[in-house]
Amino acid sequence: MFMNKKSLKQVDKQIAKEITNETNRQQNNIELIASENYVSLAVLEAQGSVLTNKYAEGYPHKRYYGGCEFVDNIESLAISRLCKIFKCKYANVQPHSGSSANLAVYKALVNPGDTVLGMSLDAGGHLSHGFRSSFSGKEYHAVFYGTDKNGYLDYNEIRKIAKQTKPKMIIAGASAYSRTINFKKFREIADEVGAYLFVDMAHIAGLIAVGLHPSPFPYADVVSSTTHKTLRGPRGGIILTNREDIIKKINSSVFPGSQGGPLMHIIAAKAVCFYEALQPEFKIYQKQILKNIQTMVKEFKRLGYQIVSGGSDNHLFTLIITPIGLNGLEAETLLHQHGITLNKNAVPHDPLPLFKASGLRIGSAAMTTRGFKEKEFKLTAQYIDYIFKNRNNKNKLKMIDKKIQTLLKKFPLPY
Ligand code: DSN
């Protein structure tokens, strides 16, 4: 038998060590990256299961391989649970990521060279919404809307741009927009110019799942998401729609259009995540995400900081960092040295290049999973401020390092 029955540690010490290092990093850092979360042991177990051995090209009960009876059940359960959460008729759970899901939507609904209107990257949009070095900006004619000077979507301006540019598809959704998105208004605009409305709800999917952000249905023609942000599942993508004609196009655009075999271990982990999202505790968790972000916004404002749009309606906000004499990259690096992980982010009309940026994106989903409540989020804002203000004082920084590690020890991860 060529089967190696040894553990990872016995087979590959280097990788085992790096995984241990990463586990410790996750334990020993306050995680504020708005697109990250900690999955449950159940999700992790499904993801690390024997399903990784199985090929299942095709869809449930229409596969190109034998032996698919159990993975058929798993994928069917994932689809039905997902449709139940978002109250829609059809879903595809095979996209390997959010960008793969978005690629499949483009391939299904628009042709190369067609005009697509999305949110610009500096205003908070995503790479796959038309950025010049992504497939979406290279293959399609991407035009953009941003935010008004206060950091809010301006629907009159979006309508004006749509009428001028006549897009075939309008994308609503963002990676760093902290305000409620009005999908009904987007629908009206799309109807006025005869465009598809495509909603990328990746960041806010968990909030939408429990009714804490308005749903893109019934307004969107098609909706995509990742499963690993506020939805708290494995890394992966999904596509949803109420239209039979569109799901047919999407299904062939995912397989065989842009992917081969689905990752059945990930689809099982997605199904577990959807099960968890249907439990009453998930709503309590999402409510706490919102309370925690509000606490941080309030504390940062009290400490004198500016926030894009002045606040947040969801799980994230962008702190404007340049007034304290640091750019986003410098602030991100400094905080990382002291046990706080987050990412630099452009602010609307950012004068700095993207790799420096003038802002920091801060999210509450991960630390809420870990058990942080208002008290700990308030403390975190104070620690961040303290680190910035005392960045040249080694003794004071050492003292704050200890405080951060003491706080984190009270909230261990189960891994
Ligand atoms: N890269 C993700 C984020 O951080 O928001 C979006 O897919």
Residues whose N, C-alpha, C, O or C-beta is under 5 A from the ligand:
A	BS01	DSN	S35 G98 S175
